[in-house]
Protein backbone atom coordinates (compact mmCIF):
# COMPACT_ATOMS: atom_id res chain seq x y z
CA UNK A 1 0.00 0.00 0.00
CA UNK A 2 2.74 2.46 0.99
CA UNK A 3 4.72 1.43 -2.11
CA UNK A 4 1.71 2.25 -4.33
CA UNK A 5 1.30 5.68 -2.70
CA UNK A 6 5.01 6.39 -3.19
CA UNK A 7 4.82 5.45 -6.86
CA UNK A 8 1.74 7.63 -7.28
CA UNK A 9 3.47 10.57 -5.58
CA UNK A 10 6.57 10.23 -7.78
CA UNK A 11 4.44 9.96 -10.92
CA UNK A 12 2.43 13.06 -9.97
CA UNK A 13 5.61 15.03 -9.27
CA UNK A 14 7.16 14.08 -12.61
CA UNK A 15 3.95 15.00 -14.43
CA UNK A 16 3.85 18.42 -12.78
CA UNK A 17 7.50 19.08 -13.57
CA UNK A 18 7.04 18.17 -17.21
CA UNK A 19 3.96 20.36 -17.49
CA UNK A 20 5.85 23.32 -16.02
CA UNK A 21 8.70 22.85 -18.50
CA UNK A 22 6.43 22.88 -21.53
CA UNK A 23 5.39 26.52 -21.32
CA UNK A 24 3.52 27.77 -24.37
CA UNK A 25 5.62 29.99 -26.61
CA UNK A 26 3.97 33.38 -27.14
CA UNK A 27 4.53 35.92 -29.89
CA UNK A 28 5.23 39.63 -29.59
CA UNK A 29 1.74 40.33 -30.97
CA UNK A 30 0.17 38.08 -28.32
CA UNK A 31 1.99 39.97 -25.57
CA UNK A 32 0.97 43.33 -27.06
CA UNK A 33 -2.66 42.18 -26.98
CA UNK A 34 -2.36 40.65 -23.48
CA UNK A 35 -0.78 43.38 -21.39
CA UNK A 36 -1.14 41.76 -17.98
CA UNK A 37 0.58 38.57 -19.06
CA UNK A 38 3.25 40.63 -20.85
CA UNK A 39 3.98 42.59 -17.68
CA UNK A 40 4.30 39.40 -15.63
CA UNK A 41 6.60 37.74 -18.17
CA UNK A 42 8.66 40.92 -18.61
CA UNK A 43 9.22 41.23 -14.85
CA UNK A 44 10.09 37.54 -14.52
CA UNK A 45 12.63 37.85 -17.34
CA UNK A 46 14.11 40.96 -15.76
CA UNK A 47 14.70 39.15 -12.48
CA UNK A 48 15.91 35.86 -13.95
CA UNK A 49 18.81 36.47 -16.35
CA UNK A 50 18.92 32.79 -17.30
CA UNK A 51 15.57 33.30 -19.10
CA UNK A 52 16.78 36.30 -21.11
CA UNK A 53 17.27 34.39 -24.39
CA UNK A 54 14.06 32.34 -24.25
CA UNK A 55 11.48 33.00 -26.97
CA UNK A 56 8.90 34.28 -24.45
CA UNK A 57 11.33 36.74 -22.87
CA UNK A 58 12.40 38.04 -26.25
CA UNK A 59 8.75 38.48 -27.30
CA UNK A 60 7.77 40.09 -23.98
CA UNK A 61 10.70 42.48 -24.27
CA UNK A 62 9.79 43.44 -27.85
CA UNK A 63 6.17 43.93 -26.78
CA UNK A 64 7.31 46.14 -23.93
CA UNK A 65 9.12 48.44 -26.36
CA UNK A 66 5.98 48.75 -28.49
CA UNK A 67 3.71 49.28 -25.48
CA UNK A 68 6.01 52.00 -24.13
CA UNK A 69 5.56 53.94 -27.39
CA UNK A 70 1.84 54.30 -26.68
CA UNK A 71 -1.53 53.40 -28.15
CA UNK A 72 -0.81 54.62 -31.69
CA UNK A 73 2.29 52.44 -31.90
CA UNK A 74 0.29 49.50 -30.57
CA UNK A 75 -2.44 50.00 -33.18
CA UNK A 76 0.13 50.35 -35.95
CA UNK A 77 2.00 47.23 -34.86
CA UNK A 78 -1.15 45.11 -34.57
CA UNK A 79 -2.39 46.33 -37.96
CA UNK A 80 0.93 45.28 -39.53
CA UNK A 81 0.47 41.76 -38.12
CA UNK A 82 -2.82 41.09 -39.96
Secondary structure, 3 states (H helix, E strand, C coil): CHHHHHHHHHHHHHHHHHHHHCCCCCCHHHHHHCHHHHHHHHHHHHHCHHHCCCHHHHHHHHHHHHHHHCHHHHHHHHHHCC
